[in-house]
Amino acid sequence: MTVNKSIFNMPFNHQKVRVLASVVVAMVALCLVSQASARESRVTKQRFVETRPSSAGMDAKRLERVGEAMQELIDEGLMAGVVTLGARRNKIVHFEAYGFQNLETKTPMSKDTIFRIYSMSKPVTGVALMMLHEEGKFHLDDPVEKYIPEMADMQVFVREDGGELVTEPADHPMTIRELMSHTGGIAYGSMASPDFIDQKYSEANIFDPDSSLEDLVTKIGKIPLKYQPGTKWNYSASVDIQGFLVEKLSGQRFGDFLQERIFTPLKMVDTAFYVSKDKLGRFAEQYNFDENKNLVAGELFGGPIRFTEDQSLQAGGWGLVSTAMDYAKFAQMLLNGGELNGERLLAPLTVKLMHTNQLAPNLPLVDPSRPPGTSFGLDFAIVEDPIRGDAYSKGEYYWGGAAGTWFWIDPEQEVVFVGMVQHFQPYVAHVRGISKQMFYQAIIDAN
């Protein structure tokens, strides 16, 4: 910036004060813009690759405790194998595979093993929908029925009276914001508590693998809402409806949109709605405990999704497979404010909106899927109270999958962590907590 030095020779008066003040303000603004540009440039130019932990403010020796803890869980027979990846300041500082992806064949777990990520599909669907939001395709407070007439004039469950269903009209049309924050009154069927409306979802077979997202939405539209929109938080099939909304707004099949707009730009080469034949050797077996606490192979929920076949039903809430590296790229993109390796998917303010609380104060929880100390944004849980939320930083956002996969994004400490296992979820809270404890104790240069 060039300053006209003649202003300093002006007589001291109000005009000189105003001129000098404007110069100072302009110089400060230019400095702030330059600093912000420099920070964004560093993020953009810095590739997301493995590096020395010390370059990201972490102790390499202490970081080994992550792997030691994972191996101990495997040795105790609590899981077959796991892949963990941790990054800080846009640098991968930990990436290891432990145990087996298949106990029967003794196939070792590898860094590129492919996993069923179940509900970790949900944030991917949310990003897809918000990309269309940025294009002006919808407003968050638009009614869902504006774009999906199959869900117009919804009734709400009141009670079951001698086998008869008693309902009342919805007091307002469900909004897209409510759909994305699990407050729209949608249920989940067999994946949730077996109450009356969930049973109706199961009876309607909403997740028929030979059906389409349009079929799913049509079935849901014929079943009453579980409660009045906006009155309770209930984990639900809302994100599968979001997948259909992406189709309606983009004019593309949901999976094609994800491939073109997210997976290809981020080079998520192993993320899809099924595992192709050439990759089956990298597909992990799914395990659970038998009555003797031994690991036994078997698909969850009776295997409604056929993960080794091209899917007719592309379930945005739980249908994807992925690898630790692929999902870490997705998570790091979010931490970077919507950009990774020069590819921008979202604007920083859109990402911030997604991990900003969307819930009314003291909104009741219908189920315990979201722990104390947390709120919910647009397809992410958010830590509001680190003590009650079992976290190190306020503002951490995260989710996980029914087959044990987990991830979190910590903007305060600039951390991304992804864990991949194939073990039914009731056990996974244990391994999540251990991985977080072991990773954070290795941070020496804390923000």
N, C-alpha and C positions, 0 to 999 in steps of 0.2 A: 504494500500500500504506500503510495507517495503522498507526503504531507506538504502542503504549501506553507513554507517557513515564514512567509510574510505576515501570517496571522499573529505571530509572536511579537511583531513590532507594532501591532495595533495599540491604540490607547486603551487603558484598562477601563472597560465599561461593560454594560450588560450584553452588548453585542459580542464582545470578545469572549465573555464567559460562555455564551451560548455556542459560539463557534468551537471553542476548545472542548466543551462538553460533548458536542456532536462528534468531534474527531476521536475523543477517547472512547465513546460508545462504539464507534465504527471499528476502531482497532481491537477492542475487546471482542466484539462479535466475530471479526475476521479470525482472531486467534482461536475462539471456541469452535468455529466451523472447521478450521484447519485441523484442530486436535481430533474432532469427531471424524473427519475424513480420513485422518491417519489411522485411527483405531479401526475403522471399517476396512481400510485398505489392508491392514495387517491381517485381519480375519479372512478377507477375500483371497489374498495371495498365499496365505499359509495353508498348505495342503493337509488334509486330515490323514495323517500317517503315524505309524509307531515311532516313538522317540524315547530318549532317556528320561526317566521319571524326574530327575533333578531339574530338567529344563522346564518342568511344569510345577515346580515347587513341592515335589514329593520325594520321600525317602525310599530308594529302591529296595533296601533290605527290609524295611517295614512292610512294603507293598507285597512282599512274598507271603505275608500272613494270609492274604486273600486265598491264594492257592492252597496253602497248608490247611486252612479251615474247610475248603471245598473237598479236598482229598480225605480229610477226616470223616466227613459226612458220608462219603462213598465207602470208606473202609468199614463204617458202622452199618452198612447195608441200608442206609436211609434214602439213597438215590443211586441210580445206575451210572450217571455221568452228568457233566455240566460243562458249559462254555461260559466264561465270564470275560467281559470287556469293559474297561474303565478308561475314561478320557478326562483330561483337565486342560483348560485353556486351549481347546481345539487340538490337543495332542493326545494320541493314544499311548497311555503309560502302562497299561496292563491288558494282555490278551492271551488267554490260555485255555486249553481243553483238558479235562480230567475224566477218568473212568471210561465207560463204554457207551456207545450209542445203541448197541445191541448186546445184551448179556448172553444170549443163546449162542450167537456166532462169535462172541468175543471181539467184535469189531470196535476198535478204539474210537472214542469221541475225538473229533477233529475240529479245527477252527472253522471249517466250512460245512459242518454238519447242518442239515436242514431240520427245522422244528415246526410243529404246529404252534402257532402263537395265539390262537383263539382270540381273547378280548384285547390283545395288543393290536388287533386289526382296527379297533375303534378309533384311536387317534389318527390313523392313516385316513380313514373315512372322513373324519372331522376336517383334516387338512384339505382333502379334495373338495369338500363342500365350501370351505372358506375361500378357496381359490375362486370359486364361482361367485361368492359374495363380493370379492374384490372386483369382479367384472361387472358388478351391478345387477346380477341376475335375480337377487332377492334381498329383502331386509330381514333381520333376525326376528323382528316382531310381526312379520307377515304370518297369517294363518297357514298352517300346513295344507289345508284343503284348497287354498288358492292354486296350488300346483298339483295336488294329489286329490282329485274329487272323490276318490274311493274312501277318503276319510272325512267326508263332510257329514254334518249333523250327527256327530257321535253321541251315543247314550253313555251314561255313567252308572256303574254298578252301585246299588244301594244295599240289597240284601237278597238272600235266597229264602223264600217263604214256601215251605212244603214242596220243595222241588221246583217252584215257580221262580223265575228271575224277575226281581223288581228293580227297575232302573229309573233314572231321571235324565233330562237333557243336560248336556254340558253347559255350564254357565257362560262359557266363551269358547270360541274355537281354539284348539291347541296351536301355539305358535312354534316357529322353528327354533326359537331360543329355548323354549320348554322341551322340545324334542331333543335338542343337543345337550341339555343339562339333566336329562332323566326325570323331569318333573311334569311330563305331559299326560301321565296316567296310563302309559303303556305297561303291559305285563311282560313275562318272559317264558311262560310255559314250564316245561319240565326242568329248566335250569334254575328255577326259583322255588320259593316255598309253595307247596301244593294247595293253594287256596282256590276258591271257585273260579276266578277268572284265569288263573294260570292253568287250571285243568282244561278250560275251554280252548286255550291256545294249543295245548297238547293234543286234545281231541281233533282240532282243526289241522294238525300236522303242518304248522306254519313253516317249519324248516325242512319240508320235503325236498330232498336233493335233486329230484327230477323236475322241480318247478322253477319259476322265475321270481325275481324281486317283485314284479307286478302281481304275481299270484300271492306272494306273502302279504303284500300290503292289502290286497283285496280281502283276504281272510281276516286280517286284523281289523279292518274297517267294519266287519260284520259282528265283531265281539265288543261288548261294552268296555269302556275305559275302567281301569281299576279304581280310580278316584278322580275328583274334579281336577282339571289341568291347573298346575301351578301351586297345588296345596301340599304335596308331599314329594319327597325324593325316593324313587324306587328304581333300582337297577333293572334294565329292561331291553327289549328288542328295538328300542328307538333308533339305534345306529344302523340296523338293517333297513329301516325306513329311510334313513338318510342316504343310504346307497342308492335306493330307487329315486330319491330326489335328485341326486347327481345325474342319473340317467335322464330324468325329465328335463333338467335345466341345461345339460350339455348336448343332448341328442346323441350321446354315445353309450354303448354298453359300459356298465360300471368298471369292469376289469380293464377294458380298453382305455378308459380315461385314466385309471391309476397307472397303467403301463406307460402311456404317452406323457402324462403330466407330472408324475412323481418318480416312478421306478427308473425309467430311462435317464432323466436328467441327473438323478442322484447315483446312478450306476448301482442300483439295488438289483443285482443280476440273478439272485435266487429267490426273490419274493414274488409270489403268485398265489392263485387260488387252488393250485394242485402241484404235485411234484411230477415232473416229466420223467419218462422212462430212463433217459440218459443220466438222471440224477438220483435214481432210487437207491443207489449204493451209498448215498450220503444222508438218507432219510432216517432219523432216529426212531427207535421203537418207543411206544408209549407204555408206561408202567403204573401200577397201583399196588397197594398192599393186599394180601389175602388175609384170612382170619388169623394166620400165624405170624403176621407182620413180615412176610416174605414178599419180595418184588415179583409181580406177575405181569405179563404183557397183556394189553387189551385196550381198545379204543374207549374213549369216554362217551357217556350219554348214549350208549348203544350204537355208536358209529353213524350218526345221521349225515355227516359230511364224509364223502369218499375222497380222501386226500390224495390218492394216487390216480385219480381220474379227472379229466377236464370237467369242471363243475358247471352244471346248468344253473344251480343256485349260487350266486356269488355273494355270500353273506358278509356284509360290511361290518357286522358286529363280532364275527368270530371265525371267518373262513380262510384267512391267509396262512401261508407257510413262509418262513424266512430264516435267515442266519443271524448270528450275533453281529457280524460286520455290517450286513445290510441294514439292520435296525438301528445300529449305532450311527450310521450315516443319516438316517431319518431324524433321530433324536438330536444329533449335533446340528443339523440344519435348523431345528427349532431353537436351540440354545443360541445359535448365531443370529437369531432374528429373522429366520426364513431363508437363509442362504448357505450353501456349502460348495466349496471349490469353484466359485464363480457362477454357480447356478442358483438363481433366486426363484423360490416358489411362492413366498408370501412376503408382505411388507412387515417390518418389525412391529408396528402397532397392531396388526392383525394377530400376530403370534401372541403379543401381550394380552389382547382381548381373550384369546383362547384359554390362557391360564390366569384369568381374573374371575373372581367369584361371581357367579350368575344367580345364586340362590337368595331368596328372601331370608331375613334374619329368623333364626330359630325354626327353620322349616323342618317338619318331622321326617325321620327316616323310617321307611317301611321295612328295610332289611339292613343287615350289618355290613354290607359290602364296602361301605365307606367308613373308616375308623374314626374315633373321636379326634378332635383337633384339626379336622380337614373340612374344606368346602369343595365346591365343584364348579368347573368352568364349562367350556365347550369341548366335551369329550375327554377331559382330564380331571383327576382329583388334584387338589391343591393343599399343601400344608399351610395352615394358618397359625397353628400353635405347635412349634417343634417338640415341646415336651410331651404333649398329649398325642401328637402325631407320629411319634417314634422317628424323628428326623433331626438333622443337625442345622437346618436352615429354614427360616420362614420363606415361603414362596416356592419351595420345591414342588414340582408337579410330576405326575407319574400315573401308571396303571400297570396291570399285569394280565396274565392269561390263565385259563382254567387248567392247562397242562403244566403249570409251574413257571412259565416264563415271567420275567419281571424287568422293569426299567425305571429309572428316575432321572430327572433333569433338575439340576440345582444351579439357578442363575447366580446366586450369591457367591458360591465357590467355583463357578464355571465348570461344573462336573456333569458328565454323562456316564451312566452305568447301565449295562445291559447284561442280564443273566438268562441263560437258556437251559432249561431242563425239560424232561417229559415225564412229569409225575403229577398226579392229581393234586389240586390246589390246597386242600386243608393242611398240607405239610409246608407249603412254600413260604408262609410268613416267617418261618424259622430261618430258612436259608437267605431270604431277603435281608432280615435284620442282621445276620452274621456278616453278609457281604458288605453291608453299609458300615458296620462297626469296623471291620478290617480295612476298608478302603480309606475311611476318613482319618484313622489313626496314623496313616502314612502321609497326610498332608502336613508339611512343615511350614510352608510359606502361605498362611491362611489369609484370605481376603478380609 
